[in-house]
Amino acid sequence: MSTIRIATRGSAQAVTQAEHVADRLRASGFHVELVLVDTQGDRSQSANVPLHTIGGQGVFVKEVQLAVLDGRADVAVHSAKDLPTTAQDGLVIGAFTERRHAADALVGRPLVELSAGATIATGSVRRRAQLHRARPDLGFVELRGNIHTRLGKIPDGGSIVMAAAALEVLGLTEHIAEVLDPAEFVPAVGQGCVAVECRTGDRRTHEALSAIDHESTREEVLIERAFLAELGSGCALPVGAHVDGGKLYTFLAGDRTGITVSDTIELSGDLGADTELARQVARAAHEHVDGR
C-alpha cells in the first residue's frame, strides 16, 4: 500500500482538518501518516504576540510547506485563509476541500445584546473594522491562543469572535451565540476551506488529491483569492472576500483614512471572467480607501 505523509500544524484544529484529509485518502487506498510541524504563528501564540505584528498571512504555513519541499512529507494541509496568494515555488494546490461554514461567529453574547461600551476580543483587524462599523461604541482587546484557550477569554459582558468553521471542526458549535451575516461581516478569503499542497511534478500525489478536490469550492476560493492577489498577498489592510449564491461580497478598510468599502457583485459563472472581475473590484476599492 502506497504511503502519503501529511504535514500539518500541531494544533487541535489543524490536526483534525488533516485527519479529515487523511480519511479521504485512506478511502482511496492509501496508507497515511501525519507529520506535525511547529510554525512561527504557533510560537507567537504561546508568546501572546498579536498576529498582525509578525507578518500576518503566511505565518502558519511556511514551515509546513518546507516539510514537503525538503521531503519530510508529501502534502501540506492548511486552512485556506492562511495561505498567501503568491504561490510557493515548487508547490501546487492539489485540492480545496468542501467548504464548511465561512462566516464569523460571536461567542459570549449576540451583537444586539452587547451593552454600550462592551468589549470584543479578537486578534483580527478585519473583524475589528467590521464590528466597529456596525457598533462604534464597542471596545476591543487582543485575543490569541488555541481555540480552547480563546474560549476561556470571553470578556465579562462581551464576546470573542471566531471562525464558525473552527468551532465546527472541533464539535464546539454549542458555544456560538450568533453567526454573523457574511454579506455584512465579510469573512477572510478562503475561510472555512482547507487547501492541500503537493510538490510540483509529483503526479502520483496530485492524482490522489484530485479525488478530494471540491470543484465548486475551488472556484469560489480562486475568485476570492484573485481579489486579495490584486491587492497584494502581503496587504496589511483589513480585507474580506466571500463568494456565495453567485455573488462576490468584498470588504476593504483603509489603515489611516478610516474609510471602509463594501461591495456586492453579481458573478457570471465563468471562472476566468469572474476572477478578472474580482481583480477590478479590488483595484477600485484600493483606489477609494487610498483617496486617489
VEXLUM-138602 format. One record per residue (C-alpha): x, y, z. Coordinates in steps of 0.05 Angstrom, whole numbers, padded with zeros to 5 digits, always signed. Example, Ala and Ser with C-alpha at 12.3 -4.5 7.8 and 13.67 -1.06 7.14 Angstrom:
BEGIN
+00246-00090+00156 +00273-00021+00143 
***
This chain:
BEGIN
+00000+00000+00000 +00028+00068-00020 +00040+00118+00035 +00024+00193+00035 +00055+00235+00090 +00014+00296+00111 +00049+00357+00141 +00006+00397+00188 +00009+00444+00247 +00001+00411+00314 -00060+00450+00338 -00124+00411+00352 -00160+00445+00294 -00103+00434+00245 -00094+00361+00264 -00169+00348+00258 -00170+00381+00189 -00110+00338+00169 -00145+00276+00194 -00206+00292+00151 -00159+00295+00090 -00125+00231+00113 -00191+00195+00118 -00209+00214+00047 -00141+00189+00022 -00147+00124+00062 -00214+00112+00029 -00177+00117-00038 -00130+00061-00016 -00070+00100+00013 -00034+00090+00079 -00029+00159+00111 +00018+00187+00164 +00016+00255+00197 +00079+00297+00204 +00070+00351+00258 +00105+00417+00246 +00116+00476+00293 +00104+00544+00259 +00122+00616+00272 +00048+00631+00283 +00042+00577+00335 +00103+00601+00372 +00077+00673+00372 +00011+00649+00400 +00045+00618+00460 +00081+00685+00470 +00015+00724+00463 +00043+00766+00405 -00010+00800+00361 -00013+00763+00294 -00014+00825+00251 +00053+00848+00280 +00092+00786+00258 +00075+00782+00185 +00001+00765+00182 -00017+00716+00127 +00035+00661+00117 +00060+00655+00188 +00022+00589+00197 +00043+00557+00131 +00117+00568+00114 +00146+00513+00158 +00091+00465+00137 +00108+00478+00064 +00182+00468+00078 +00167+00398+00105 +00141+00380+00035 +00196+00416-00002 +00251+00381+00037 +00219+00312+00030 +00195+00300+00101 +00123+00299+00076 +00085+00292+00011 +00029+00341+00023 +00017+00403+00065 -00052+00417+00095 -00072+00488+00112 -00132+00530+00129 -00141+00564+00061 -00148+00632+00094 -00076+00626+00120 -00046+00611+00051 -00015+00670+00014 -00039+00683-00056 +00033+00683-00083 +00048+00611-00100 +00106+00578-00064 +00159+00555-00115 +00159+00480-00121 +00088+00471-00094 +00018+00469-00125 -00050+00468-00093 -00076+00398-00109 -00143+00404-00073 -00191+00451-00040 -00236+00410+00005 -00311+00422+00010 -00322+00486+00048 -00352+00488+00118 -00390+00550+00143 -00348+00610+00120 -00378+00661+00169 -00350+00691+00232 -00386+00678+00298 -00393+00712+00365 -00382+00671+00427 -00409+00703+00490 -00467+00749+00474 -00502+00765+00407 -00489+00833+00378 -00557+00862+00397 -00547+00840+00469 -00480+00875+00478 -00488+00937+00521 -00458+01003+00501 -00382+01001+00511 -00380+00925+00516 -00314+00891+00499 -00300+00847+00439 -00237+00804+00440 -00206+00789+00372 -00137+00790+00341 -00164+00806+00272 -00161+00877+00247 -00213+00859+00194 -00263+00836+00247 -00250+00898+00289 -00262+00944+00230 -00327+00909+00211 -00354+00907+00282 -00334+00979+00295 -00372+01000+00232 -00434+00964+00258 -00425+00985+00331 -00377+01045+00341 -00390+01042+00415 -00355+00975+00426 -00286+00967+00455 -00234+00917+00431 -00178+00877+00463 -00127+00828+00433 -00142+00754+00431 -00091+00699+00416 -00082+00626+00433 -00112+00560+00410 -00187+00552+00406 -00197+00524+00476 -00154+00580+00505 -00195+00632+00469 -00260+00603+00495 -00234+00617+00565 -00222+00691+00549 -00292+00717+00538 -00295+00787+00568 -00346+00799+00622 -00410+00822+00588 -00376+00817+00520 -00357+00767+00466 -00300+00738+00426 -00301+00729+00351 -00280+00664+00317 -00290+00629+00251 -00352+00587+00255 -00316+00532+00217 -00262+00527+00271 -00315+00512+00323 -00350+00464+00275 -00285+00425+00262 -00277+00411+00337 -00351+00399+00352 -00357+00462+00393 -00414+00498+00358 -00456+00498+00422 -00413+00557+00443 -00437+00601+00385 -00481+00659+00408 -00491+00687+00338 -00467+00672+00268 -00452+00738+00234 -00482+00751+00166 -00424+00742+00116 -00456+00793+00069 -00445+00846+00122 -00387+00817+00162 -00348+00792+00101 -00303+00734+00121 -00229+00725+00106 -00210+00699+00037 -00217+00624+00037 -00247+00620+00107 -00280+00552+00121 -00239+00515+00069 -00178+00471+00073 -00123+00476+00020 -00077+00417+00005 -00010+00428-00030 +00038+00378-00060 +00104+00382-00098 +00101+00406-00170 +00113+00346-00214 +00091+00294-00162 +00039+00263-00207 +00021+00206-00160 +00003+00252-00103 -00030+00304-00147 -00076+00250-00176 -00093+00226-00106 -00111+00297-00085 -00155+00307-00147 -00203+00256-00118 -00216+00300-00057 -00218+00367-00093 -00286+00401-00088 -00298+00437-00154 -00348+00490-00133 -00307+00507-00070 -00244+00512-00113 -00278+00562-00160 -00305+00604-00102 -00239+00607-00067 -00200+00623-00131 -00245+00683-00143 -00235+00707-00071 -00160+00697-00077 -00159+00737-00141 -00188+00796-00102 -00133+00790-00050 -00079+00778-00101 -00094+00843-00136 -00085+00880-00070 -00020+00842-00059 -00014+00779-00016 +00025+00820+00035 -00030+00871+00040 -00033+00896+00112 -00103+00927+00105 -00164+00893+00133 -00191+00851+00075 -00251+00805+00066 -00279+00769+00005 -00332+00716+00001 -00369+00682-00057 -00438+00655-00043 -00501+00646-00085 -00469+00673-00148 -00447+00737-00114 -00379+00764-00092 -00380+00802-00026 -00319+00845-00012 -00292+00888+00044 -00231+00934+00049 -00214+00985+00102 -00161+01039+00100 -00110+01038+00156 -00101+01113+00162 -00162+01142+00126 -00213+01101+00165 -00252+01093+00101 -00286+01025+00090 -00311+00998+00024 -00361+00941+00018 -00387+00917-00048 -00432+00861-00074 -00420+00839-00146 -00462+00791-00188 -00418+00737-00218 -00426+00708-00288 -00408+00635-00273 -00347+00638-00318 -00286+00628-00274 -00238+00668-00318 -00285+00727-00325 -00303+00726-00251 -00231+00725-00227 -00216+00784-00271 -00278+00819-00244 -00253+00806-00173 -00187+00839-00191 -00223+00900-00220 -00265+00907-00156 -00200+00903-00115 -00167+00958-00156 -00227+01004-00148 -00233+00991-00073 -00159+01004-00062 -00161+01069-00100 -00221+01091-00058 -00191+01077+00010 -00126+01110-00013 -00165+01172-00033 -00138+01170-00103 
***
